[in-house]
Amino acid sequence: MLLFVYQLLVLLSLLVFFGILLMNLRDLQKLPPGGDASLPFVSILVPARNEMLNIERCILSLFRQDYAGYEIIVLDDGSTDDTPSMLRKLEVASGGRMRCLTGNPLPPGWHGKAWACSQLACEAQGELLLFTDADTVHEPDTLRKSVAALLSSGADMLSLTPRQEMGSFWEKLVVPLVYVILMSYLPLRLVSRTRIPAFCFANGQFILFRRDAYQRIQGHAAVRDVLVEDVWLCRVVKKTGGRVVAYDGTSAVSCRMYRSFRGVWEGFSKNLFAGFGYRSIGFILLMLLVTIFYIVPYGFLAAAVLDGTLTVPAFWLPLVQVGVAVLSRAIIALKFRQPLSFAFLHVFSQLMLLAIACNSLYIIKSGRGASWKGRRYNFS
């Protein structure tokens, strides 16, 4: 009887997550068409550190925007590869549409990206500020549509869910979990419809601000010591009475976050524990729930098959649990243009998530610190 109750509770939890997913599919709307009317001047701000593989296609896509009034400012944040020379060539080819800055040394108490974005904002002339990563690629109508969405919604901050480009096996296995977590656990309507800071979403790959709202929160200085600065920017905006909106950016922006197992491992290890505010108990509890919901059902199935006990609590309820989890992953894959076949490897994705979570916890608690692009972050 206890086993039946346990399995039923697990299934009900998964069905709740499935319900949140269905609600989010409706609420995460595509960008509006936009218009040809006079729109505010926009400063597109791109921090770049060791981005020689990405920076050219990013900047070229920004050159092609069908928007009348905008500037592009790129900051080289202490790159040790060919990024600076590539930026100089792009600046010459831009015909004045782009300016390159050399970043100042990282001050104590700041994380790298927040410091780079803060310096960019100081140079910006726009009424609107678009912070976008150097590994993104933008469709020609992205700026026009996102500005129209910000203005029509009356929001102070807008963020998109870009399409994540994935090449290697490990990228395809792990990167989709970003949207699995977003779509299954966070009711997105509460991001824009309530001022409760707990309900926050932002993707640092694309964040559009009204300048006055950005200044009101003191810009990136408000999140200078936070590794996952995008979500915390959303928190600060909501705490100060601002409004944040999110749109489906799959057809507008794409991003190649990582290119190898090492990139996936280091990148997610840097951000995962930080994303939970370095709260150990909550972080460990969440990983325990991940194990119960997505990994343990396979153990029950294997044991039932080996023992030949195909009862409802031992086999059929775990089978339905696995089916709900895989179906959810498949729906998300279709929504965000991810490889559908990897939905059937969902259990291995979750095992990798647990391994990364353990490493993320270890590097902070041991004092070893997170490492990313030649920088080590030792404080939380």
Secondary structure by P-SEA (a helix, b strand, c coil): caaaaaaaaaaaaaaaaaaaaaaaaaacccccccccccccbbbbbbbbccccccaaaaaaaaaacccccbbbbbbbcccccaaaaaaaaaaaaccccbbbbbbccccccccaaaaaaaaaaaaccccbbbbbccccccccaaaaaaaaaaaaacccbbbbbccccccccccccccaaaaaaaacccccccccccccccbbbbbccbbbbcaaaaaaaccccccccccaaaaaaaaaaaaabbbbbbccccccbbbbccccaaaaaaaaaacccccccccaaaaaaaaaaaaacccaaaaaaaaaaaaccccccccaaaaaaaaaaaaaaaaaaaaaccccccccaaaaaaaaaaaaaaaaaaaaaacccccccccccccc
